Amino acid sequence: MGALKKTLFIFRRDLRLHDNTGLLEALKNSEEVIPCFIFDPRQLKNNPYRSDNALQFMLESLDDLDRQLQQKDGRLYRFQGKAPEVVRDLIAQEAVDAVFMNHDYTPFSIHRDLSIQDECRKKNVLFKDFADCLLNEPYEVLREDGGVYSVYTPFKNKSRENEVRHPQANQRRNFYARPIPMDEGEKIHQEILAKSNERIAQHGGRQNGLKILKGVDRYKNYDDERDIPSVDGTTNLSAHLKFGTLSPREVYYAVNDALGRNHTLINQLYWRDFFTHVGYHHPEVLGSAFHEKYNKIKWRDSKEDFETWCAGRTGFPIVDAGMRELNATGFMHNRVRMITASLLVKDLQIDWRWGEKYFAQQLIDYDPLVNNGNWQWVASTGCDVQPYFRVFNPWRQQERFDPDCRYIKHWVPELKELSPQEIHAWDGSGGLFAPDYPAPMVDHKEETKKIKEMFKAL
């Protein structure tokens, strides 16, 4: 690759300067680099899966990225429009002779990036994209016969054979900083998100992610604490990984150095890779079951019951606590995500895709392929799933993971006057002490029998 004069680098889910593979390559091979972010209306305005909480985290991260660039005498350019058309216009207006970016893996992203590549080809402009946001690329972890893994453990074992490259610092500062007429500046943020969520659980920006990494040794008891929603036992790194304020390599080595290569947090990085690889190789999972026969399940079409679940009014305390936490903050503890999802699918027999979409609309850390993989795991329709005959019992789950009901009482204040024993035995007869909290909307034992029969019938 010869020396380039002016390269356009497009940030997407890699909102950082350090250990950013495509950006480092652009800076190394170019006289000047235009760092930009493109607000595509197909993702922001016409997207039924849009999450305002995720957008808030992203916009905060973009502001932080702009500050990082200004410290290197650069700036973040913000453009609006369909990405291929924006790139086409920038090539013409700014005499760009190369476009660099990092890989993305959803069907929309792949189609978008092929269209950008096509615009570059038409104008005889160099196009380069790079592996960056995973520990391993989808084509790097395959079975001996060349097939795609559908079970996590052998996937993880194969993945671990590949060395994780060490993070690369970015000392370069050859950023373009002159005015560009198409630049929307910060004003576009208000247009995209008029109101912020003051209760949002996590704020964006690399500095917030680095604070977590610097204290990662506090998670030495992660295995014991990660399932307890009333304690701060999880890392809150998922949104930072989704938007790339931290690279997976930075997280990997921070955990590796502080807690060891076999720590469960490193397994979580490989789960993220696993679901992304599955979605990349099997894009049909975004909309249908991984195992085709499960598309024949006749789910209940009850919008009323679904809305009750969404609102956190099911009468199952641990479920309602989780849904209210999600609705208020854009976050839900991972153990509680599994319990709430199981109730929707296995107890209410409502299509997992309804829940997948609702989570997408609320979560700060919404990642299409990871969210899909987790929902299909709970629904027993995906790859390496929990068997259909294993159903989360919400009563046992809350007794085990919130025995003192601290989490429940925080998010379901209607129950604050009841003892943990009364909450764990809740049947709707709270009388004067919980008059506004509903009885359980279904009988868990009876609904478990029904869902097992539905799966058996296939």
N, C-alpha and C positions, 0 to 999 in steps of 0.2 A: 504494500500500500504506500503510494507516494505521499508527499506532503500535500495537505489540503489547505485551501485558503479559508473557507468559511463553512463550518459544519453546523447543521441544526441538530441539537439533541432534544428529544421529546421525553420528558418525564411522564411516567404513568403511575405504576405501583412501586416506585423506587425513589422516594422523595428524600434524598440525602446526597451529599457530595462524596463522602468517604465510602470505600468499598462498593462503588457503583460501576459495574464492569463496562457498560456501554459508554458512560460519561468519561471514564478514565481513558478509554480507547480514543474517543473523540478528541479529548484534550491533548493526548500524546501525538496524534497524527494530524492536527490542524493548527493553523495559525490563530484562528479565533473560533470560539464555539458559542452559538446562540442557545442558551438554556431556556426551554419553554415548556408550558403545560397547555394542553388544548381541552377546552370545555366543550364536549360533544353533546349536542342536544338529544341525540339518540339515547344517551345514558342518563341525562339529567332531567329532561323535560317530558320525554315520551317513554319513560321506563316504569312499568308497574311494580318493579322490585326496588325502586328508589328508597333509600334510607336517609332521612335528614340527619340522623345521628352520625352515620358514617360520613356524610358530606361535611358536617361540622368538624369532625376529626381531620378530614382531608384538607379543608380550608385552613384550619389552624396549622397543619403541617406545611402547607404551601407558604403561609406567611413566615414560618420559621425558616423554610428553605430560602426564601427571598433574603432574609437577614443573613443567612450563611453566605449567600452569593455576594451581597453587598460588602461583606468583610474581605472578599477577594476582588473588589472593584468591579463586580458584575451586577446582574439583576435578573430576576425571573420575569420572562415575558409570558403574558397570559393571553391566549387567543381563543376565539369562540367560533364554532362551526363544525361541520363534519370533518374529521381529521384529514382524510385524503384531499379534500378541497382546500383546507387551510395550508397543507404542505405544498400543494400545487401553486397557490398564490404566493407563498413565501419564496419558493424557488424562483418565481418570476420577478418579484419585487426586490429581493435582497441578494440576488446572485449567489444563492446557496449552491455549493457543489457537492455536498454530501448530507445524508440524513442518517443519524444513528439512533438506536433505541434498544431497549431490552425486551426479551421475549415475554409474551403473555399467552394464556392457554385456553381461555374460554372460546366457544365457537364464534361469538361476536368479535372478540379480540383478534382471532386468527384471520377472519374475513377482513376486518378493518386494516390490519397490517399488510395483508396481501394487496389491498387497494392502494395503500401508501407506497408500497414497493412498485406497483404498476405505474403510479404517477412519476416516480423517480426514473423508471426505465424510459418512459416517454420523453423525458427531458434530459436524458443522458446524465443523470445525477447518481452518484454512488449511494447505494442503500446497504446498511449493515445492521444486523440485530444480534444480540448476545444473550447467552445464558447468565441469569443473575438472581432470580428471586426464589430459586429452590436449591436444595443441597445437591440434587442430581436432576438432570434433564430427563424427560419421559423416554427418550431413546437410549438412555445410558443404563437403565435398569430393566432388563428383560430376562425371561427364562432361558434355559439352555437351548430350547427349540425356537427361540426368537419370539415367543408369545408374551403376552402381557400378564403380569401378576394380578390375581384377584383375591389373594389372601395376604394379610398384612405381614405376618411373621417371616415367611420366606422372602418377601419383598424387602423388609428391613434388613435381614441378614445379607442379602445380595447388595443392598445399598451401602452397607457398612464396609464392604470390600473396597469401595472407592474412597480415596482420601479426600477429605474436605479441605479445599485450598484456604490458606490463611487470608484474612481480610487485608485489603490494600488501602493504605492511607492516600489521601489526595492532597498533594502540596502544590498543585498547579493552579494558575490564576489567569490563564489566557482566555478570559470570557469577553464576549462582545457586550457592549453596554450602551451603544448609541440608540437614539429613538427609532422605533419601528411603527409606522402608522397603524398597523393592524393591532397593536398591543392594546388590550382592554384595561390593563392595570388592576389595581385592587378593587375598583368599583364594581367589577363583575361579581365579586363575592356577595354583595348585598342583593344583587339581582337573582343569584342562584339560591341563596338561603337568607330569607328576610329576618328570621328570628332564630336565635340560638337557644339550645336547651340548657338552662342554668343548672339542671340536676345531672347532666351527663356524667357518666362514671369515669371516663378517661378523656384526657385532653391530648391533642395531637402535638407533633413537633419532636424532632430528634432529641432535644435536651431531656424531655420527659422519658423517652425510651432509655436514654443513657443512664438516667438515675436508677432505673430498675436494674439494668445490667451491673451497675457498680455495686449494688446490694444483693446480687444473686445468691451469695453464700447463705443468705437467710432462709433459702428454700431447701436446706439440707434435710428437713423433715417433710418434704413435699409429699411423699407417698402417704404419710399419716394424716396430713392436713388438707390435701387438695380436694377431698370429698366433703369437707365440713363447711357449709355455706356461711356460717356465722363467724368464721375466722378468716383473716386475710391470708389464705394459704395458697392462692394461685398468683401467677406472675403479672397478669394483665398485659402480656406482650402481644396478644393475638392481633390487635389493631395496628400495632407498630410493624408487625410482619406483613399484614395485609397491604398497608400503604408504603411499606419499605422505608420508614424512617430509620429502621435498623435492618441490616441484611441478615439472612439466616446464618451466614457464616460468622458474623459478629456474635450472634446469640449462641451458636454452637460452641465457639471457643471460650466465651465467657463462662458458660456452664461447665464445659470440659475442664477448664483451668481451675475453677472453684470447687466443683463437685464431682468431677470424674466423667469419663466417657460413657459409662453405663448408667448414668443418672436418668430417671424417668423423663425429665424435661427434654433430653435429647431424643427420646422416643417420640415425644410430641411433635418434634420437627419432622421426623420420618412419617408420622401419620399425616401431617400436612402434605408432604410430598406424595404419599400414597393416594390420597383422595384426588389430588391434582392430576396425577398420572392417569388414574382411572377415568376421570372426566375428559382428559385430553384424548385418550385412545378410544373412549366410548362416549362421544358427545351426546348420544341419544339419552343418557341418564338424566340430562336436564329436561325433564318433562315426562319421563317414563321409567319404569322399574328396570334395574340392571338385569334381573331375571325376568324374562319376558312373560312367563306364565302368571306372574303376580299382577300384570296389567288387567287380568280378568277379574280381580277382586271387585265385588259390588260394594263400594263404600257408601255409607249413609250420607245423603245430601241434606244435612240439617244445618242451615245457616244460623238458626237460633242457638243451637248447641255450640256451634263454632264461635259465635260472638260471646257466649257465656265464658268459654275457655279463654278467648282473647282478653276479656275484661278481668279475669281473675276472680270469677264468681262461681266456681264449680262446686264448692263445698268440700274440696280436698285441700286442707290448709297448706301443705308444702307446694302444691301446684299453684295455688292462688298467690302465694308469696312470690314465687318465681315469675309469674306473669306480670304482677304489679311492679316488681323490680325492673323487668324488661321495659315495660311501658313508661316507667318514670325515668330510667337512666340509660337505656340503650344497651344494657348489659344484663346477663343472667349467669349465675354460677354454673359451671359445666355439669356437675352432678344433677343440678335442678333442671337443666336443659333436657337431660335424658328422661327425667321423671315426667316433666310436663309434656314432652313429645310423646312418650309412651301412653299417657292418659288420653291424648287426642286420638291416637291411632288405634291402640289396643282396647281401650275402654269405651270410647265414643264411636269407634269404627268410622272415623272421618278421614278422608284422603290425606295422606302425608304431604302431598303437594300443597294443600291449603296451609298447613303449618309451616312448611318450608318457605312459602311466600311471605307469611306474616312475620316470621323471624327476620327474613331479608329486609323487610320494611322498617324494622326496629333496631337491629343490631348495629353497634358501632363497628364491629369487626367483621361485617358481612363479607364473605368470600364465596362466590357462587359454587365452586366445585367442592370446597370443604363443607359448606352448609348442606349441600346435596348429599354428600357422602355420609354425614352424620345423621341426617333424617332417614336415609335409606337403611342405615345400620339399625336404628331404633325400630323402623317399620318392618324389618326382616325382609326387605325387598331387594337390598343391594348386595355388594360383595363383602365377604367375610363378616356376615351379619350375626347378631344374636339370633338363635333359632326362634321361630315363630311361637313355640310353646313356652318360651321364657318371657314372662311379662313382668315389668316393674310393678311391684305392689306399693302404691303410694303410702300406705299406712306403715308398712315395715321400713320403707325408705326414710320416712321422716323420723321414726323412732330411732333408727340407726345413726342417721347423719345430722339430725337436729333434735337430740333427745330432750334438751331443756327448752326447746321451742324459742330460742332467742331470735333466730332468723325469721321464723313465722310471725312472732309477735311484732317484730319491726315492720314488716310489710303488710300484716293483716291485723291492724290495731283493734278490730272488733273482738278479737280473742284475747286481748291483753289481760282481762280479769280472770281468765281460766287457768287452771294448773296445767302443766305439761301432760299429766295423765288424762285430764278431761279432753285436751286437744287431740291426743293420740286416739282417743275413743270417740271422737266427735260423730254424732249422728243427727245433729240439728236440734237437740233438746237442751240448748244452752239457757233457755229461759231468760231471766232478767240480766244474766251476765253476758250474753251474746245474742241479743234479740235481732241484730241486723245482719247476721252471717247465715248463709243458706245451709241447708242440709246437703249432703253429698248428692250430686245430680244423678248418679247411677250406683248400682251395687257392683263393686269391683269383682267379686267372685263370679257373679252371673255373667258379667261382660267378658271376663277372661274365658269362660267356657264358649261364648259365642264366637270370639275372634279365633280361637283354636279350630272350631268347626269350619269357619270361613276359609282358613288356610288349608285344612285337611281336604276340603271339597275340591281343590284344584287338581 
